[in-house]
Amino acid sequence: MTDLEQTKRDLTAATLNQYCLEFLKGHKLSTFETGLILGIILGVEDDASYDKKIVIPINVSEAERVQVISNYIQNNPKRQHQSFASLAFDAMLEQWPYQK
C-alpha cells in the first residue's frame, strides 16, 4: 500500500469516527488526533457556512458537533468507507440547514 493510499484510508469516516467516539467518552486523545477531527469539522463547517449551506447556532459546542457527526456516521454504515469530511458535511447539513 502506498503512502497516499494509507492516508486516504486513514481519513475515512470509519477510521476517524473511532477518534470521535473516544473524544465523546472523555478519553485522552493526542493533540494530533483531536486537532485532526476538530480541524476537519471546523473546516467543513466554515466552508459550508460561507456557501450558505448550513448555519450552526453559536451555542453549539465542539462536543455537540462531534456527537451529531458520529451519530450520522453510525447511522450510515454503508458510507463509512467514504471520507470523514463528506459525512461531516452531510451530518451538519441535515442537522443545521441554512434557512433562506
Secondary structure as GFF3:
##gff-version 3
##sequence-region A 1 100
A	DSSP	alpha_helix	3	10	.	.	.	ID=ss1
A	DSSP	alpha_helix	13	24	.	.	.	ID=ss2
A	DSSP	alpha_helix	31	50	.	.	.	ID=ss3
A	DSSP	alpha_helix	62	75	.	.	.	ID=ss4
A	DSSP	three_ten_helix	77	79	.	.	.	ID=ss5
A	DSSP	alpha_helix	84	95	.	.	.	ID=ss6
###
